[in-house]
Amino acid sequence: MELAIGSLLGLAIGAFCRWQDIPSPAPPTPVGALLVVAMSAGFVLAGLFS
C-alpha cells in the first residue's frame, strides 16, 4: 500500500511540475534517475526486513 501511495505521489508531483513549467526535482540524467530508483528500492526493501 505504501509503495502504491509513494508511486502515485511521485507521479503527481512530476505531472504538477510539468504542468506549471517548474523544473523537475528529479535529476535530469539517466544515472541520477537510477540513483533515485535505487534509493527508493532500498528504502522499500529495508522496510520489509525491519
Steps between C-alpha positions, in 0.01 A plus 500: 500500500779743590679423172186584303445824690865600454489425128179696452638793697818500290300494178274779626798721593663435162178579313445818702856618433456436127160675493630808684835508307690458827835321467459140608644417843644178350849481351499563122744221410434124476766431764331743740162342431642154569641629827152614606354161403773315688450711814123448484538124451745483789257685723218263410717190549628623834141554609416140415777363721449722801 
